[in-house]
Amino acid sequence: MPELHKELGKRVKANRKNKNLSTPDLAKQLNISTGLLNNIENGRYDVFKLNLITKLTKVLNLPLSELLDISTIDVEKLDSCSEILISKTIDNPKNKDIINFHLNKLIKNYLETLLVYDLDHGTIEMITDNLIHELKLIRNLKNK
C-alpha cells in the first residue's frame, strides 16, 4: 500500500484519539464498519469515496487540507509546466518558495470551497471551470 494511505490513516487515527473517540464510536458516526475504519487507520485501504472523506472532515472537525496534508505540495513534482518554472527559478531559489507558498494557498482554498458544497460533482466541475476561465483571462491580459 502506498505511503499516502498510511499517512492518511495515521492522521485519521491521531485525530480520532484527539477527539477521545473509540474506533467503534467513529465508525458508527461515519456509518462504516469498525473493521473498515481499522483498515483505514492502518493504511490498508485505498478506496476513499468523496462522501467518506467529507464525513471524516465533519466528524473530526478537521479541514480537508489538514486531513490530506495538502501543505506538502511542491511545484517541482508537477507536470511539464513545472520544468519551465524550475528553469526560471535556478538563478533565484526564493522564487520556488514563493510559488510553492501561493500554490499551496490556492489549493487549500480550492479544497475548502469544494467541502462547503459537499463535494458535489457538478459543483466541482463548475468551480474548476470558472477558475480555469479566470486564469486564462489573466494570462491573456499579459499577451495583449
C-alpha positions as CSV (number, residue, x, y, z in Angstrom):
1,M,0.0,0.0,0.0
2,P,1.4,3.4,-0.9
3,E,2.7,5.7,1.9
4,L,0.0,8.2,1.2
5,H,-2.7,5.8,2.5
6,K,-0.6,5.0,5.6
7,E,-0.1,8.7,6.3
8,L,-3.8,9.4,5.8
9,G,-4.6,6.6,8.2
10,K,-2.2,7.9,10.8
11,R,-3.8,11.3,10.6
12,V,-7.3,9.8,10.9
13,K,-6.2,7.8,13.9
14,A,-4.4,10.7,15.6
15,N,-7.4,13.0,15.2
16,R,-9.8,10.3,16.4
17,K,-7.8,9.9,19.5
18,N,-7.6,13.7,20.0
19,K,-11.4,13.8,20.0
20,N,-11.4,10.9,22.5
21,L,-13.4,8.7,20.2
22,S,-13.1,5.0,20.2
23,T,-12.8,3.1,16.9
24,P,-16.4,1.8,17.2
25,D,-17.7,5.3,18.0
26,L,-16.1,6.9,15.0
27,A,-17.1,4.0,12.7
28,K,-20.7,4.4,13.9
29,Q,-20.6,8.2,13.2
30,L,-19.2,7.5,9.7
31,N,-21.7,4.7,9.1
32,I,-18.9,2.2,8.3
33,S,-17.8,-0.9,9.9
34,T,-15.2,-0.9,12.7
35,G,-13.0,-3.2,10.5
36,L,-13.1,-0.8,7.6
37,L,-12.0,2.1,10.0
38,N,-9.3,-0.1,11.3
39,N,-8.1,-0.8,7.8
40,I,-8.1,3.0,7.0
41,E,-6.2,3.8,10.2
42,N,-3.6,1.2,9.4
43,G,-3.1,2.2,5.8
44,R,-4.7,-1.0,4.3
45,Y,-7.5,0.8,2.5
46,D,-7.0,2.7,-0.7
47,V,-10.5,3.5,-2.0
48,F,-11.6,6.8,-0.5
49,K,-15.0,7.9,-1.7
50,L,-15.7,11.6,-1.6
51,N,-18.5,11.2,0.9
52,L,-16.3,9.2,3.3
53,I,-13.7,11.9,3.2
54,T,-16.4,14.6,3.7
55,K,-17.8,12.7,6.7
56,L,-14.3,12.3,8.2
57,T,-13.7,16.1,8.0
58,K,-17.0,16.9,9.6
59,V,-17.0,14.3,12.3
60,L,-13.3,15.1,13.3
61,N,-14.0,18.8,12.7
62,L,-10.9,19.0,10.6
63,P,-10.1,21.0,7.4
64,L,-9.7,18.8,4.3
65,S,-6.3,20.4,3.7
66,E,-5.1,19.1,7.1
67,L,-6.6,15.6,6.7
68,L,-4.9,15.2,3.3
69,D,-1.8,17.1,4.4
70,I,-2.0,19.4,1.4
71,S,0.7,21.7,2.8
72,T,3.4,19.4,1.2
73,I,2.6,20.2,-2.5
74,D,5.8,21.0,-4.3
75,V,5.9,22.8,-7.7
76,E,8.8,20.5,-8.7
77,K,6.5,17.5,-8.6
78,L,4.0,18.8,-11.0
79,D,3.9,18.2,-14.8
80,S,5.9,19.7,-17.6
81,C,4.8,23.2,-16.7
82,S,7.0,22.9,-13.6
83,E,10.1,22.3,-15.8
84,I,9.7,25.8,-17.2
85,L,9.2,27.2,-13.7
86,I,12.2,25.4,-12.4
87,S,14.4,26.6,-15.2
88,K,13.3,30.2,-14.3
89,T,14.0,29.7,-10.6
90,I,17.5,28.3,-10.8
91,D,19.0,31.7,-10.5
92,N,16.7,32.7,-7.7
93,P,15.6,29.7,-5.5
94,K,13.5,32.1,-3.5
95,N,11.0,32.2,-6.4
96,K,10.4,28.4,-5.9
97,D,9.4,29.1,-2.3
98,I,7.1,31.9,-3.3
99,I,5.4,29.8,-5.9
100,N,5.0,26.9,-3.5
101,F,3.6,29.1,-0.9
102,H,0.9,30.6,-3.2
103,L,0.2,27.2,-4.9
104,N,-0.5,25.6,-1.5
105,K,-2.7,28.6,-0.5
106,L,-4.6,28.3,-3.7
107,I,-5.1,24.5,-3.4
108,K,-6.2,24.7,0.3
109,N,-8.8,27.4,-0.6
110,Y,-10.0,25.3,-3.6
111,L,-10.4,22.2,-1.5
112,E,-12.1,24.1,1.4
113,T,-14.5,25.6,-1.1
114,L,-15.4,22.2,-2.5
115,L,-16.2,21.0,1.0
116,V,-18.6,23.9,1.5
117,Y,-20.6,22.4,-1.4
118,D,-20.3,18.8,0.0
119,L,-18.1,17.8,-3.0
120,D,-21.0,17.7,-5.4
121,H,-19.6,16.6,-8.8
122,G,-21.4,19.2,-10.8
123,T,-20.4,22.0,-8.5
124,I,-16.8,20.8,-8.5
125,E,-16.8,20.9,-12.3
126,M,-18.4,24.4,-12.4
127,I,-16.0,25.8,-9.8
128,T,-13.0,24.3,-11.6
129,D,-14.1,25.5,-15.0
130,N,-14.6,29.0,-13.6
131,L,-11.2,29.1,-12.0
132,I,-9.6,27.9,-15.2
133,H,-11.5,30.5,-17.2
134,E,-10.4,33.3,-14.9
135,L,-6.8,32.2,-15.0
136,K,-6.9,32.1,-18.8
137,L,-8.3,35.7,-18.8
138,I,-5.5,36.8,-16.6
139,R,-2.9,35.0,-18.8
140,N,-4.4,36.7,-21.9
141,L,-4.1,40.1,-20.3
142,K,-0.3,39.6,-20.3
143,N,-0.3,38.6,-24.0
144,K,-2.1,41.8,-25.1
